[in-house]
Amino acid sequence: MRIIGHERVWELLQSQIARRALPHAYLFWGQDMVGKHTIARACAVLLERNIFSDDNHILNDCLEIYPNETRTIGIDRIRELRYFASQKPNVSPYRTVIIDEAHLLTDEAQNALLKIAEDPPASMFLILIVRDPEILRPTVRSRFQQLYFGPVPQNETTLWLREALGCTKEAAERAARRSFGAPGRAYASMKDPLFQKSEKRARMFLSLSPGERRTFLKDLVAEDTFELTQFLDAILVALYETPRRDWPMLRRALALRIQAALYNLNPRLQLESLC
């Protein structure tokens, strides 16, 4: 996917890569779907190929770590990281490791990661991606240089959507406006069936009475494909677009969305606060 926005961040990283002056570890933080992972992977591609392209290039010297099915990242993945980073790079000057949703690292995993960050392999380039760095232990945060990824201007997202999808100006503007500065969210609202399904269900949920909402949630969270953060994003968009906004509900939904990004919550118990 093309890089949208974040010009200063991307220029800094490109300059450091060209000068072989990368720090051993970065912490990328900012709201979800704003472009943090895209730029992290772009760094790995640039290190291997000396040029960043939009294709799905298979990387030789990059390890990407994601939460497991229980929404955690355990110590076994950090052991894998240690072994991977200790090996000599194949085609790149660095072995790049990207940990997405790093706030879901277990305490044990954070302890192990801290030891690696305190004495990093010479050729390791480690990127942690989080929404809010405060959820990580202060000792871990202190070992990483931080880069903030702010909201992308609406006009940049609109232009990108029109170029990438060939959609009308009106459709692109509406998706960009509803994305709250996150291009990935705008794209998903137009192309991802699961995201679109969440938006439809969010509108349905808000149209129900409190009692009906509880029954609706019971069936909803039982589905294997249910994503709490995605559903809450859809709730926030629907509330924001309502002509007569329910401000108490909007504040509760926003607080819950922030918590959901940082902690492994029980979806049904948390969502019942919106009933």
Secondary structure, 3 states (H helix, E strand, C coil): CCCCCCHHHHHHHHHHHHCCCCCCEEEEECCCCCCHHHHHHHHHHHHHHCCCCCCCCCCCCEEEECCCCCCCECHHHHHHHHHHHHCCCCCCCCEEEEECCHHHECHHHHHHHHHHHHCCCCCEEEEEEECCHHHCCHHHHCCCEEEECCCCCHHHHHHHHHHHHCCCHHHHHHHHHCCCCCHHHHHHHHHCHHHHHHHHHHHHHHHCCHHHHHHHHHHHHCCCCCCHHHHHHHHHHHHHHCCCCCHHHHHHHHHHHHHHHHCCCCHHHHHHHHC
